[in-house]
Amino acid sequence: MQKIIHCCLIGAGRAGMIHARNYNGKVKNGKIIAVSDPNEEAAKKAQQELNCKYCYSDYNDALNNEEVDAIILVTPTKFHKEIAVAAAQKKKHVFCEKPLASNEEEAQSIIDACAQNNVKLQVGFMRRFDPEFVAAKEAIEEGAIGDVVLIKSLTHGPSEPKKWMYDITNSGGPIEEVNSHDFDALRWMANDEIKTIYAVGNNFRSPEVKEEYPDYYDTVAVTVTFNSGILGMVDGAQYVQYGYDARMEILGTKGCILVGDQGKNKLTIAESNGYIRTPAMPTWRYLFREAYQREDQSFVNCILNDTEPLVTGFDGLMSIKVVRAGLESLLEHKVVNIE
Ligand SMILES: NC(=O)c1ccc[n+]([C@@H]2O[C@H](COP(=O)([O-])OP(=O)(O)OC[C@H]3O[C@@H](n4cnc5c(N)ncnc54)[C@H](O)[C@@H]3O)[C@@H](O)[C@H]2O)c1
């Protein structure tokens, strides 16, 4: 019988519970046996829902539990480094939600700790597991569109920004909150690294905070070039109000691939006024539900089969580098070179 990978969920919030629910029946050979969250109410609620054995308010107690093989790290980003490094030192495999860490130095510490302790490190870029994105990648590799020349990607989110997000030294704005997925997907499709980045942004939906937070932006347009010469365009926006929207277009020398649409499902209502209505995508939780499930399965598989995770610490680090360079470009109005 194959070993079951026993996991501890660290951070039982929005994204954490998506992973935890996957492990509760949808991930073969993986199981959540423990939950850790300093918010005891959230931890207890999760323990009850997941019907798991252990519940801790301090993650160190989870790391001292010898039954735990791996952690599913879904706390706010500022805690990722401390917890991931401690977990690696206790020989626990690490799945870490994106962004891997708050900055490049922290990300590198996590990568080093996992390598030194010979544990797996996978970063939560779930688009790499989405069936349509995967099919696009396969089509590129099969030569269906010739050589890739231009990749466009967008992510728009519906949520109203929380007050702390207006200070972009705290939040980084859409380029950090949503576009890290686009940058990772661009790197993946181009099979190359981004060399230069130029970003412009503006605040269109919260004019009342313009005076207090002049750097706050809710919409950003980014152009990038890759080492190979491939071109890229990314746009990001928050508080768009119409729904959650994530799409990609890949232009090749001999064809083009489109990934994603704005609709939620196959319901279409054609009306006598000449218009066609279809429900918009409400949230990333719905759009990428299958991707999250495949991502969690892939993490368990790489531990069981001792293979390299499909999204590595290096991918997490590169995405942070691109986001940081994008913010620098946006704030200083210049093209930024990425080493
Ligand atoms: N892949 C994606 O698209 C995606 C989507 C949402 C969030 N995320 C990432 O997931 C992470 C969490 O985001 P969220 O929206 O779920 O946040 P959240 O605020 O909903 O949940 C975070 C939880 O972590 C808990 N926590 C805080 N400190 C802790 C500690 N030291 N130990 C254990 N638990 C602790 C909090 O009490 C809270 O319950 C962030 O890094 C975020 O960027 C990724």
The ligand as a MOL file (V3000), in Angstrom:
LIG
                    3D

  0  0  0     0  0            999 V3000
M  V30 BEGIN CTAB
M  V30 COUNTS 44 48 0 0 0
M  V30 BEGIN ATOM
M  V30 1 N -2.8910 31.2640 -5.3940 0
M  V30 2 C -3.6720 32.3070 -5.2520 0
M  V30 3 O -4.2210 32.7950 -6.1980 0
M  V30 4 C -3.9080 32.9060 -3.8930 0
M  V30 5 C -5.1730 33.3930 -3.5860 0
M  V30 6 C -5.3680 33.9370 -2.3170 0
M  V30 7 C -4.3240 34.0310 -1.4150 0
M  V30 8 N -3.0850 33.5620 -1.7760 0 CHG=1
M  V30 9 C -1.9600 33.6570 -0.8210 0
M  V30 10 O -2.2520 32.8480 0.3080 0
M  V30 11 C -1.7440 33.4650 1.4880 0
M  V30 12 C -2.8950 33.6600 2.4690 0
M  V30 13 O -3.8720 34.4870 1.9040 0
M  V30 14 P -5.4210 34.4270 2.3620 0
M  V30 15 O -6.1410 35.3030 1.4480 0
M  V30 16 O -5.8670 33.0160 2.5220 0 CHG=-1
M  V30 17 O -5.3030 35.1260 3.7980 0
M  V30 18 P -6.3390 35.0540 5.0150 0
M  V30 19 O -6.1250 36.3010 5.7860 0
M  V30 20 O -7.7150 34.7040 4.5500 0
M  V30 21 O -5.8250 33.7960 5.8830 0
M  V30 22 C -4.5800 33.7640 6.5180 0
M  V30 23 C -4.7140 32.8930 7.7730 0
M  V30 24 O -3.3940 32.7120 8.3070 0
M  V30 25 C -3.4950 32.8130 9.7220 0
M  V30 26 N -2.1860 33.1040 10.2990 0
M  V30 27 C -1.5880 34.2940 10.5000 0
M  V30 28 N -0.3830 34.1100 11.0760 0
M  V30 29 C -0.2070 32.7830 11.2520 0
M  V30 30 C 0.8250 31.9820 11.8060 0
M  V30 31 N 1.9490 32.5200 12.2880 0
M  V30 32 N 0.6510 30.6350 11.8230 0
M  V30 33 C -0.4520 30.0740 11.3100 0
M  V30 34 N -1.4780 30.7980 10.7760 0
M  V30 35 C -1.3560 32.1290 10.7430 0
M  V30 36 C -4.5390 33.8990 9.9610 0
M  V30 37 O -5.0600 33.8460 11.2710 0
M  V30 38 C -5.5560 33.5440 8.8750 0
M  V30 39 O -6.5210 32.6150 9.3460 0
M  V30 40 C -1.0600 34.7580 1.0420 0
M  V30 41 O 0.3060 34.5160 0.8460 0
M  V30 42 C -1.7510 35.0520 -0.2880 0
M  V30 43 O -0.9350 35.8190 -1.1660 0
M  V30 44 C -2.8660 33.0060 -2.9830 0
M  V30 END ATOM
M  V30 BEGIN BOND
M  V30 1 1 1 2
M  V30 2 2 2 3
M  V30 3 1 2 4
M  V30 4 1 4 5
M  V30 5 2 4 44
M  V30 6 2 5 6
M  V30 7 1 6 7
M  V30 8 2 7 8
M  V30 9 1 8 9
M  V30 10 1 8 44
M  V30 11 1 9 10
M  V30 12 1 9 42
M  V30 13 1 10 11
M  V30 14 1 11 12
M  V30 15 1 11 40
M  V30 16 1 12 13
M  V30 17 1 13 14
M  V30 18 2 14 15
M  V30 19 1 14 16
M  V30 20 1 14 17
M  V30 21 1 17 18
M  V30 22 2 18 19
M  V30 23 1 18 20
M  V30 24 1 18 21
M  V30 25 1 21 22
M  V30 26 1 22 23
M  V30 27 1 23 24
M  V30 28 1 23 38
M  V30 29 1 24 25
M  V30 30 1 25 26
M  V30 31 1 25 36
M  V30 32 1 26 27
M  V30 33 1 26 35
M  V30 34 2 27 28
M  V30 35 1 28 29
M  V30 36 1 29 30
M  V30 37 2 29 35
M  V30 38 1 30 31
M  V30 39 2 30 32
M  V30 40 1 32 33
M  V30 41 2 33 34
M  V30 42 1 34 35
M  V30 43 1 36 37
M  V30 44 1 36 38
M  V30 45 1 38 39
M  V30 46 1 40 41
M  V30 47 1 40 42
M  V30 48 1 42 43
M  V30 END BOND
M  V30 END CTAB
M  END
